[in-house]
Amino acid sequence: MWDRTVLKLNAKLALSGHYLTAYIVCLVSSLIGSIFASLASSSIDSAYLFSPFYSIKHSKVPLLAVVQILVTIFVILPLSVGVTRFFVRNHFGTTNVKMVLSGFSMDYSGTLSNMAAVFFIVLLGTLLFVIPGIIMAMKYCMVPYILSDNPSISGKRARQISNLMTYGEKESVFILYLSFFGWYLLAWAVAGIMSKIVHPLGWLFTAMAYAGVAVYVHATVAELYIFMRDRAIRSGIVSPAELNLSPAEM
C-alpha cells in the first residue's frame, strides 16, 4: 500500500533541481490549451458577428460546448500524455521541455483515440450521475501514464491495466487528488487578485498560478504511477516489454 505523504515527499525530491523545467512544462501546456480554446471561442464569436441568420437559427452555447470538446480531444488530451511522460521520465532524471509535445509526435492517432475513449466514458458516467463519473475517472486515471510509456498499446489493454492497478484503491486515489484542492483554491484566489490589478494580463497570471500547483500534482501522481507500475510488473499484471521499459526505468 502507498502513502500520500510519502508520494508527495518523493515528488519534491524528484523536482529538486528540476522545478523550473517542470514549471515551464505545466505553464506551456496550460497556455497552449488556453490559446486554442480562446481561438475557438473567437472564431465562434466572428461567425455570429458576420452571420446574423446563423445566430438567429442556432444557439451559441451548444456550439461552444462542441468546440470545447473538440479542443479537449485534439489538443488537451494529447498534451496531457506529453506532460505525464515528462514527469515520469523526470523521476529517473530525464528532463526535456520538448517532451510536453510528444503526445502529438509519438503515435498521435493512437494516443488521440485511446484518450478520447476514456474522456467519453468519464463524460457519460458524469452525465448519468456525478459519482459514476468520479469512479470512471479514478478507474482509468493511469491510462495517460500507460500511454506515456507505450503510446502504441491498445486502448482496451491500457484501460484494463489501469483498472487493475487501481483495484481496491480508487477511493484513496480520489482522496490524493482531493488533497490538492486547497492549493488550487489558493491559486484561484491569487489569480483573481492579480487579474484585478493587471486586468489585460489576467489570463496569464491565472495560467501561472495554476501551473505552480499542477507541478506538484503531476509529480505526485507520477510517483503513484511508478509505484503501481512496479507492483503490477511484480504481480504479473503487465510485463516490462509491454510498457517499453528499459532496465533504467524499473
PyMOL commands that set and color helices and strands:
alter all, ss='L'
color gray80, all
select helices_A, chain A and resi 4-15+19-50+52-57+60-91+97-105+108-128+130-139+143-149+155-165+170-178+181-197+199-234+241-243+247-249
alter helices_A, ss='H'
color red, helices_A
deselect
rebuild
show_as cartoon
